[in-house]
Amino acid sequence: MNLLLALLLCVQDPVPTEKPKQAEPSKTAEAPAKKPDGDKKAEKEVIITADRRESDVMNVPAGVTVVTGEQIKESGASNMIEVMQRQTSFFSQGQVKGAQDQMLDMRGFNNGTGTGQRTLVLVDGRKTNAVVSSSTDWTTIPMDHIDRIEIVRGPAAAIYGDTALAGVINIITKKAGKDPSASLTFSGGAWNTFNLSASAAGSMGPYKADAFLILDRTDGYRDHSNYHGETFGGRVEYSEDPSLHAFVKAGHHEDFRFRPGSLTLAEIALVGRRGTTSRAGEGHVAEHYVDLGLDSEVEDLGTLSFFTNFTHENDNSIDNTFGFPFAINGHSEIFTAQAKHVMTPKIFAMDSGFTTGIDFSFEQAGAGSTFGSSFYTRRMIGFYEQLEIHVIPTLVAHAGVRYDRGWFTLDNSDPMHVDRAVDQWSPQGGLTWRVVEPVSVFASVGRTFKNPNRDELMGFFAGAPQLNPEIATTYQGGVRISEGGFSGEVLYYWMVVHNEIFWDPVLFSNMNFERVTHSGVETQARYAVTEWLEAFGTYTYTKVTINRATDPTLEGNTYPVTPAHAATLGITVKQEGVQLTLDARYAGRRLLISDYQNSFPALPDYIVYDARVSYTWKQLTVFANVYNFTNRLYFDSGGTNGRFNPAPERSWMLGFDLKL
């Protein structure tokens, strides 16, 4: 479609087509373009995720957060969950301090009952949301190998289709440059925790290659919360000339994890916050993947990109939650193939950008348990078109539409056999007004969706094959500022979600709420006050209301778990190689898991303080991190069954980072 459009434009407009700006290969892997050299005031921050092509952040009509690898290092975060929960709109809760088995979502969709994730998470373009649960296993993402994270919240996510109901997280990993490089990071701390991360990269002629290895070991802050994991991978790129890039990437992750189980307040008083009275279970996860990509510039007709991925996962676990061992042996595979065409022509002297693409995926999962077996397959195909046009130099219009068709097959040993077909249209549009150069005002509206996942459709205890897909219409508007050392954003959103899926503890099954409203305010700011002082912070207001439900007594009630108010605040001081970062995370009062009746006392609010100090001499950095240094006793969440997961006490980490 874009190729035909380009031919017409050549006849209509004598202005030659503008070639896309060159980026570090490969765009297929969703890598961001480098900022242009020169005066910093002229630099423009480029984001890939919003339009699936390079776009000026100031022109995007959506909530946007960019987290750099350097900021991750400075934060002292020990895992991906700690990185993400510092960002506006996110809330996480789980049984342990590590990233394993944590439930993370944004905009109030984290209700604590395991009904999947409404945020699509990509790593270099590869989908990480699990086939069976649509949630991301954050332990499989190598935090020490991240170059930057791009987060897009709201209607712009419509271009990605299924699972991007609330937004998209695109994690972009480090890649080889022209010069050889290597790094080694080692840390150790409380609870016999050790982490080793090593990487190397180099180039030879048209080839570039990089590889990494990460080892994690911990006894955990609670009894029976041990975790042993290893992650390794590599990437080879080929670039013979500026118009052709290709790559292959492969990786493997394997871990053994133990789950301590929740505690009543009486049990906490008896065994302490680190104790356990019943071991919830243990698991073994093994995942490997292969990615292939190709980008090619077609003279003045734009860039063609192809990307394909295969991921296989084995997940074997024993669950003792119900007082008896419940074994699950599962496996899943996902195959994706994507084709994309990007062009940036002039339309009657107006700058514009077009992204046209097609996505195909095939997913399957099989599992056997004490109570039988199941098999699930899903095929999805989606077509999308995204347009950005500069109507006048200070006004940018965005429009797009996506169509998805899906086919589901469900089989289990009941016996049950269900074939379903679903289709969705996802239109979206927006306007951005560049009021003055450092300020933009934006507004957008769009429709996103999430299909029910395997666990929701056919759980081992109670299947719900009749579940409807969730559909959200989102309206949002905000203002973004980027001037000198200051960048900030304030955004208001209002989402009307039809058929939101929830776990009904009375019927012991997943159900649809007819209508739920999510609304709130998201703010973020970062200010380099001087060369040696930087301040940063976020504030999030979240309100989720049940509007229409089968049970009329629930109408008007508030959704559980996610706090109405949440905030972070921190500073970084740098002086002659010494760097100190102090930050605080606040979570307001929040309802217990499954408390849709709003009848239980809410959990109290809390503030947790973390600190990191480091010293850099040439290529060597030594550091010390202290987490929860006031030793605050708190709970991120608790259940209506009167059981809680105590958050970790004060802990520490020492280590070094060597770059060669």
Secondary structure as UniProt FT lines:
FT   HELIX           2..12
FT   HELIX           27..29
FT   HELIX           40..42
FT   STRAND          46..47
FT   TURN            49..52
FT   STRAND          55..56
FT   HELIX           57..59
FT   STRAND          63..68
FT   HELIX           69..75
FT   HELIX           80..84
FT   TURN            85..86
FT   TURN            88..89
FT   STRAND          90..93
FT   TURN            100..101
FT   STRAND          103..106
FT   TURN            107..108
FT   STRAND          119..123
FT   TURN            124..125
FT   STRAND          126..127
FT   TURN            131..133
FT   HELIX           138..140
FT   HELIX           143..145
FT   STRAND          146..153
FT   HELIX           155..160
FT   TURN            162..163
FT   STRAND          167..173
FT   STRAND          181..189
FT   HELIX           190..192
FT   STRAND          193..204
FT   TURN            205..206
FT   STRAND          207..218
FT   TURN            223..224
FT   STRAND          227..241
FT   TURN            242..243
FT   STRAND          244..259
FT   HELIX           265..271
FT   TURN            273..274
FT   STRAND          281..297
FT   TURN            299..300
FT   STRAND          303..319
FT   TURN            321..322
FT   STRAND          326..343
FT   STRAND          346..347
FT   TURN            348..349
FT   STRAND          350..369
FT   TURN            370..371
FT   STRAND          372..392
FT   TURN            393..394
FT   STRAND          395..412
FT   TURN            413..415
FT   STRAND          416..436
FT   TURN            437..438
FT   STRAND          439..450
FT   HELIX           454..457
FT   TURN            465..466
FT   STRAND          470..483
FT   TURN            484..485
FT   STRAND          486..504
FT   TURN            505..508
FT   STRAND          509..528
FT   STRAND          533..548
FT   HELIX           552..554
FT   TURN            555..556
FT   STRAND          565..575
FT   TURN            576..577
FT   STRAND          578..587
FT   TURN            596..597
FT   STRAND          606..617
FT   TURN            618..619
FT   STRAND          620..627
FT   TURN            629..630
FT   STRAND          638..639
FT   TURN            640..641
FT   STRAND          651..659
//
